[in-house]
Amino acid sequence: QVQLVESGGGLVQPGGSLRLSCAASGFAFSSYAMSWYRRAPGKGRDLVARIISTGTSASYADSVKGRFTISRDNVKNTVYLQMNSLKREDTAVYYCNTNHWGTDYWGQGTQVTVSS
């Protein structure tokens, strides 16, 4: 079965950096696009970044453009989210996602807290 396991969250000061990882298993990883979403306190789950199966193209929410970078390793079956210049408003639970023919699969999420 599809499994997505996020890691790398934590507490960081404003302006700092974090790198999230999502280890995938149970499906042909290199055949599917992967995404990162986040849910801030009291808000809905929003798309942060998406990368196509080959890793050659990605898209970002306006709020993170120029600060976050999504990447993937199709040998290690892992997708990453490099987050730089973090702001307090980036505080959220971050989720890894893949959509297979209309079915969404989610990881358990990893908490990112940006605070001084």
Residue frames as qw, qx, qy, qz and C-alpha x, y, z in Angstrom:
[[0.000, 0.888, 0.460, 0.000, 0.00, 0.00, 0.00],
 [0.307, 0.711, -0.051, 0.631, 1.02, 3.60, -0.51],
 [0.596, -0.655, -0.269, 0.379, 2.99, 5.00, 2.41],
 [0.299, 0.731, -0.077, 0.608, 4.33, 8.52, 2.82],
 [0.672, -0.573, -0.295, 0.365, 6.47, 9.36, 5.84],
 [0.187, 0.880, -0.069, 0.431, 7.50, 12.96, 6.47],
 [0.718, -0.455, -0.200, 0.487, 10.40, 14.09, 8.62],
 [0.485, 0.251, 0.035, 0.837, 12.52, 17.16, 9.26],
 [0.208, -0.820, -0.263, -0.464, 10.09, 19.49, 10.96],
 [0.582, -0.279, -0.447, 0.619, 10.86, 21.42, 14.11],
 [0.164, -0.929, -0.221, 0.249, 11.23, 24.80, 15.75],
 [0.594, 0.201, 0.163, 0.762, 13.20, 27.45, 13.88],
 [0.116, -0.609, -0.192, 0.761, 13.72, 31.18, 14.29],
 [0.478, 0.836, 0.203, -0.177, 12.41, 33.65, 11.71],
 [0.248, 0.841, -0.444, -0.185, 14.86, 33.83, 8.83],
 [0.443, -0.398, 0.802, 0.040, 16.07, 30.30, 9.43],
 [0.546, 0.314, -0.624, -0.463, 15.95, 27.21, 7.24],
 [0.672, -0.119, 0.686, -0.253, 14.59, 23.69, 7.40],
 [0.358, 0.278, -0.749, -0.483, 14.61, 20.76, 5.01],
 [0.768, 0.002, 0.424, -0.480, 11.64, 18.43, 5.01],
 [0.113, 0.255, -0.905, -0.321, 11.82, 14.91, 3.61],
 [0.801, 0.086, 0.227, -0.548, 9.08, 12.51, 2.54],
 [0.109, -0.277, 0.936, 0.187, 9.98, 8.85, 2.06],
 [0.737, 0.201, -0.064, -0.642, 7.56, 7.09, -0.27],
 [0.128, -0.187, 0.970, 0.086, 6.85, 3.39, -0.71],
 [0.457, 0.330, 0.773, -0.291, 4.23, 1.05, -2.12],
 [0.580, 0.750, 0.280, -0.151, 3.97, 2.57, -5.59],
 [0.708, 0.313, 0.214, 0.596, 6.05, 3.43, -8.66],
 [0.270, -0.739, -0.161, 0.595, 7.44, 6.67, -7.24],
 [0.261, -0.297, 0.412, 0.821, 9.16, 7.84, -10.41],
 [0.100, 0.399, 0.758, 0.506, 5.86, 7.73, -12.32],
 [0.194, -0.805, -0.557, -0.062, 3.93, 10.25, -10.23],
 [0.066, 0.670, -0.119, 0.729, 4.00, 13.91, -9.37],
 [0.525, -0.389, -0.606, 0.454, 4.51, 14.72, -5.70],
 [0.084, -0.755, -0.125, -0.638, 3.31, 17.67, -3.67],
 [0.302, -0.155, -0.618, 0.710, 3.73, 19.38, -0.33],
 [0.289, -0.722, -0.392, -0.491, 0.72, 20.91, 1.41],
 [0.235, 0.047, -0.606, 0.759, 0.42, 22.70, 4.72],
 [0.374, -0.712, -0.532, -0.266, -2.28, 23.43, 7.26],
 [0.126, 0.351, -0.379, 0.847, -1.78, 26.48, 9.42],
 [0.034, -0.282, -0.784, 0.552, -3.60, 26.75, 12.77],
 [0.296, 0.555, 0.457, -0.629, -7.29, 27.40, 12.18],
 [0.388, 0.562, -0.334, -0.650, -7.00, 27.22, 8.40],
 [0.935, 0.275, 0.120, -0.191, -7.51, 24.74, 5.60],
 [0.730, -0.230, 0.480, 0.428, -4.88, 22.64, 3.88],
 [0.376, 0.865, -0.104, -0.316, -3.11, 24.60, 1.13],
 [0.886, 0.320, 0.074, 0.328, -0.84, 23.51, -1.70],
 [0.368, -0.803, 0.239, 0.404, 2.73, 24.70, -1.18],
 [0.111, 0.620, -0.642, -0.438, 4.67, 23.11, -4.03],
 [0.908, 0.225, 0.316, -0.157, 4.39, 20.39, -6.65],
 [0.062, -0.591, 0.697, 0.401, 6.99, 18.58, -8.72],
 [0.828, 0.311, -0.227, -0.408, 6.40, 16.43, -11.77],
 [0.985, -0.138, 0.098, 0.008, 7.48, 12.80, -11.97],
 [0.789, 0.393, -0.117, 0.458, 10.80, 13.49, -13.70],
 [0.532, -0.612, -0.162, 0.562, 11.70, 16.32, -11.36],
 [0.443, 0.166, 0.296, 0.830, 12.33, 18.69, -14.25],
 [0.133, -0.492, -0.232, -0.829, 9.49, 21.08, -13.48],
 [0.274, -0.402, -0.723, 0.491, 7.94, 22.43, -10.28],
 [0.131, -0.653, -0.279, -0.692, 5.36, 24.98, -9.24],
 [0.312, -0.141, -0.603, 0.720, 4.90, 26.98, -6.04],
 [0.140, -0.847, -0.507, 0.081, 2.34, 28.94, -4.09],
 [0.238, 0.816, -0.015, 0.527, 2.95, 32.67, -4.41],
 [0.522, -0.824, 0.111, -0.188, 3.56, 32.91, -0.68],
 [0.796, -0.436, 0.345, 0.240, 6.66, 30.68, -0.86],
 [0.739, 0.607, 0.070, 0.284, 8.12, 31.50, -4.28],
 [0.307, 0.775, -0.335, 0.439, 11.79, 32.36, -4.07],
 [0.381, -0.608, 0.549, -0.427, 12.09, 30.91, -0.55],
 [0.785, -0.117, 0.579, -0.186, 11.10, 27.23, -0.87],
 [0.381, 0.474, -0.685, -0.400, 12.45, 24.62, -3.27],
 [0.897, -0.023, 0.349, -0.271, 10.90, 21.23, -3.94],
 [0.303, 0.548, -0.746, -0.225, 13.07, 18.43, -5.30],
 [0.941, -0.090, 0.174, -0.276, 13.02, 14.66, -5.58],
 [0.056, -0.506, 0.850, 0.137, 15.35, 11.67, -5.74],
 [0.849, 0.141, -0.166, -0.481, 13.79, 8.92, -7.84],
 [0.570, 0.256, -0.762, 0.171, 16.43, 6.44, -6.70],
 [0.086, 0.051, -0.748, 0.656, 15.77, 7.02, -3.00],
 [0.256, -0.567, -0.723, -0.300, 11.99, 7.44, -3.55],
 [0.326, -0.570, -0.421, 0.626, 12.09, 10.65, -1.58],
 [0.170, 0.770, 0.274, 0.551, 10.77, 14.15, -2.10],
 [0.461, -0.260, -0.336, 0.779, 12.21, 17.16, -0.32],
 [0.019, 0.914, 0.282, 0.290, 11.15, 20.67, 0.59],
 [0.526, -0.033, -0.219, 0.821, 13.98, 23.10, 1.28],
 [0.148, -0.900, -0.382, -0.145, 12.58, 26.05, 3.19],
 [0.496, 0.039, -0.162, 0.852, 14.69, 29.20, 3.53],
 [0.056, -0.208, 0.047, -0.975, 13.98, 32.66, 4.95],
 [0.286, -0.468, -0.836, -0.020, 11.22, 31.20, 7.07],
 [0.207, -0.376, 0.050, -0.902, 8.52, 33.52, 8.38],
 [0.311, -0.004, 0.719, -0.622, 6.16, 33.19, 11.32],
 [0.701, 0.284, 0.080, -0.650, 3.31, 32.69, 8.87],
 [0.546, 0.329, -0.741, -0.209, 5.00, 29.52, 7.58],
 [0.259, -0.176, 0.831, -0.459, 4.09, 27.85, 10.86],
 [0.793, 0.125, -0.154, -0.576, 1.95, 24.84, 9.96],
 [0.732, -0.124, 0.669, 0.026, 1.76, 21.08, 9.72],
 [0.324, 0.563, -0.550, -0.525, 3.35, 20.10, 6.42],
 [0.818, 0.108, 0.533, -0.187, 2.01, 17.10, 4.50],
 [0.069, -0.305, 0.786, 0.533, 3.41, 15.08, 1.65],
 [0.682, 0.398, 0.370, -0.489, 0.88, 14.13, -1.04],
 [0.042, -0.175, 0.792, 0.583, 0.56, 12.08, -4.18],
 [0.649, 0.334, 0.251, -0.636, -2.53, 11.76, -6.34],
 [0.167, -0.118, 0.914, 0.350, -3.08, 8.60, -8.33],
 [0.157, -0.290, -0.765, -0.553, -5.93, 8.83, -10.85],
 [0.404, -0.573, -0.253, -0.667, -8.07, 10.94, -8.51],
 [0.789, -0.523, -0.316, 0.067, -7.15, 9.28, -5.23],
 [0.031, 0.823, -0.376, 0.424, -5.15, 11.34, -2.77],
 [0.841, -0.234, -0.387, 0.298, -2.61, 9.79, -0.45],
 [0.131, -0.886, 0.187, -0.402, -1.23, 11.67, 2.54],
 [0.508, 0.163, -0.669, 0.518, 1.52, 11.34, 5.06],
 [0.461, -0.608, -0.592, 0.261, 0.98, 11.89, 8.77],
 [0.022, 0.942, 0.062, 0.328, 2.42, 15.40, 8.62],
 [0.655, -0.116, -0.301, 0.683, 5.37, 17.12, 10.27],
 [0.186, -0.930, -0.285, 0.143, 5.09, 20.25, 12.41],
 [0.501, 0.302, -0.021, 0.811, 7.05, 23.35, 11.46],
 [0.286, -0.883, -0.332, 0.165, 7.04, 26.18, 13.98],
 [0.462, 0.440, -0.036, 0.769, 8.69, 29.50, 13.19],
 [0.427, -0.871, -0.204, -0.135, 9.13, 31.52, 16.35],
 [0.321, 0.593, -0.461, 0.577, 11.73, 33.49, 18.23]]
